[in-house]
């Protein structure tokens, strides 16, 4: 039994596909299949049910999966322990980033980390905040930048990077642009364009509406702030954005703070464990990147 056989087995079990598993471990599909067949012969039992389009675990496979994961984790820990002693960090680091939120300091942190630890393979993926939280909890993502309405998601550690009020963005001449004070009730009297469910900004907005028993008309949804601002600038709906998002679109939108939404939208880094030296190091670089003085 070899570690690579266990790695391939776990990949197929999680991907439920030999094709996707082969892409994940960067070898041919036939190579993955052959290694798992050899593992099954050594164990004397079939681990995977290949009879349907989606590959599923057999009873024996279900019993073996957690032990396979634990064995791979233990093998990884050996390398990490040696790396810490020799001041070398190697392996893989999977970083998540909420869709539509491009933060230069995060990229600065990743670049500084890569220069300091070139032996670590970095993967960066985008998703909505809810799924990123699930990924960190499940251990498939090491560290993620999320939008959230709570400072620390349950069961995880967090570092709040940005905390901002919600604003409504409207084009010149819109009735809300003429008001000095704008309330949530004023906002929901108009069609709204905002981020989709699962994002921190949308969660804050939805909770605020529910607290006042308001039912907003969500006319349009977009994951990128650029798209939300462009749609609002064309008069299709009023935009729900954070303060810093709206500041980037002053030429086309007038922003008004929504006075009675006091809960801020947060951007935070989240992680489950700092047992990984790579996670600890990336957190160090992230703190440095996000605390640099603004050159303006």
N, C-alpha and C positions, 0 to 999 in steps of 0.2 A: 504493500500500500504506500502510495506516494502523496506528498502534499498537493502536487498539481492535480492528481486525480480527485482529491477532495475539493479543490478549488473549482474544478470543472463541474463536479456534481452539484455544488452549492449554486453555481451560476445557472445551470439548467433548471434547478428547482425554483430559483427566484424569478427567472425570466420566463419559465414555462415554455421554453422554446430552445431547440438546439441551435437554430440560426442566430437568435439574439445572444445566446450564451457565447457562441463562437466569436461574435463581434466584440463582446465584452472582454473576453480573455485573449483576444488577438491571435487566434489560431483558426485553422479550418474547421468546418463543421464535422468532417469525417474524423479529424484528430480528436475532437471532443468526444464524439461517439465511441471511438475505439478505446480511449482511456477509461471511459465510464464502464464499457463492457468488461474491460480487464478488472476494474474495481469490483464489479458485480460477481465475476468469476471467483475472485479472491474471497469475497464475503459469502459466496454461496447463496445469493438471493438477488432477485431483481429489485432495484431501487426506484426505477421509473416506469410508469405506464406509458408506452409509446403508441397505444392503439388509436387514440383520437388526435385531432389536429393540435390540441393543446396538451403538452406533456404534463402529467401529474405524478405525484408521489405514490408509491405503493405503501402498504403498511410498514414494510421494512425500511423504505426510504424515509418515511416520516420519523421513524425511530432513530435513523442515522443522521438526519439533517442537523439537529442541534449539536450533536457530538462533533460533526464535521466542522460546523462553524466554530465551536469552542477550540478544536484542535488548530484551526487556521489562526484564530486569535492568539492562542498561546505561542504558536510559532512566530507570529508577528511581534509579540511582546519580547521574545528572546532577542530579536534583532534590534528592537527599540532600546532594550536595556543595555546591550553592548554599545549601541550608538551613543547613548547618553554618557557612558563611561569614556568613550573615545572622542566625544564631542562631535560625532557625526550623526546627522539625522537623515534617514532614508525612508523610502516607502511611498505611499500615496496619500494625498490629502484632497478630499472632496469638499468643495466650498459651494454653497448655495447662495443665490442672489434673487431677491424678489423681482418679478417681471416689471419692466418699465422704470426701474430706479437705478440709474447709472451714477454711481458716486466715485469720483476721481480718487478720494483718499483710500477707498478699498483697493483700487487697482494699484495705487502707490504701495500699499501694504503688501500685496501679493508680489509686486516686483522686488521690493526690498527682501522679502522672505526668500524668493527664488535666488537672488544674488547670494544670500547668506547660506542657503541650503540647496544647491543645485541638484542634489541627489534625490530630492523629493519630487515626485510627479504630481502636478496640480491639475485637478479637474474642476471646471467652473460650469455650473448649470443654473438655469433660470426656471422659476416656477412661482405659483402664488404662495403667499405666506403660510397658509394652512398646511399645504403639502410639504413645504420646507420644514415646518415644525415636526410633522409626522416623520419625515426622513431623518431628522436629527435624533428624534426619540428612538427610531428603529435602528440607528447606527449606520445607515447607508450614506448619510451626510455628516461630515465631521464638524462643520461650523457653517452657519448661514446668516446672511443679512436679511432681516425680515421687516415688514411693516406690521405694527401691532398696536392694540389698544391697551395692553397690559405690560407692565415693565418686565416681568419675568414669567414666561409660560410655565405651567405646572411641570415639575420634574426636570427642569433645565436651568442652566445658568445663563445670565444675560448681561450684556454691556450696552446700556442705552447710549446711542450716538447723537441722535437728534430728537428733540421734543418740540412739536409745533402745533399751533392752533389751526383749525380748519377755516378756510376762506371760501367765498363764492366769487367766481370770476365771470364778468359779463362784459360785452362790448360797449363802446361809447354810445350814449343815448339810451341805454337800457334803463328802465325805472329803478332798478336796484343801484345803479351807478349814481343816481341822484340822492340816495338816502345816506345820511351820515351814520345811522345805526341800523344794522340789518339783523333780524332774528331768524331762527330756523323756520318759523311759520311764514315769514316773508319769502324765504327761499323756496319752500315746497309749493308755493302758489304757482311756480313755473316748472316747465319740463326740465329734467336734470340729466346731465352727462357726468358720469363718474366712473371710478374703477370698479371692477367686478367683485362679487362676493369672494371672500377668502383673502382679501388684502386688508392691511391694517387700517388704511384710511376709510375704506368702505365700512369696516366694522364699527369704527367710531361714529360715522354718520348714521348707520342703521340703528345703533343703540340709542343715539340721541333722539332720533325720530320715534322710536318705540317708547322712550321715556315720556314723550309728550303726546303719545297716541296719534302721531301724524303718519300719513301714508303718502310718501313722495311718489311722483310719477317719474320713474327712471326711464327716460326716453332712449338713452344711448349709453353704452358701456365701452370702455377702451382700457387696455392695460398700460398704455404709455401716456405720460403727461402731455407730450406733444400733440397727440391725437385729441385728447380731451380739450386742450386749449384751442386747437384749430376749429373743432366743432362748435365750441362756445363762441369763438370770434366771428363765426359765420351766422350767429343768431339762431342756431338750431336748438340750443338748450343752455342753461346756466351750468357752469363748471364747478364741481366740488374738488378743491385742491388743498394742499398744505401751503403754508405761508411762503416757504422757499420755492416751491414749485411755481406758484403764481408770480413770484418776483421775476422769473425768467421770461414772462410774457407780458411785461408792462406795455409794450408797444401796441398790443392788440386787445388787451383786457384790462378792465378796472377791477381791482380786488377789494373786497370788503370782508373783514373778519366777521364770522357768525358769532354774535355776542353771547348767545346762550348755549353754545357748545363749549364747555370749559375743559372737557377731557381732551388732552392733546393726542395727536397721532404721533406715534413713536417709530423711529428706525433703530433697530437693535441688532447686535451680533448675539447669536445664541449657540450654545454648545452643551453637550451632555456630560462630557468628562474631559479632564485635562491629564489623564494618564498618558495620552499620546504626547511626546515631546514636540511633535510637529504642530499640534494644536496650541500648545503653550507658547511656542515661538511665534506663530502667526498672530496670536492675541497680543503679544508684546509689540509686534510691528504695527498692528491695527491701532492700538492705543497711541503709539507715536504718530501715526499718519493722521488720525482724527483730532489730535491735540495741537498740531502745528498751527501757528498763528496765520490768520487769513492775510495773504499778501496785499489785499486791498486796504 
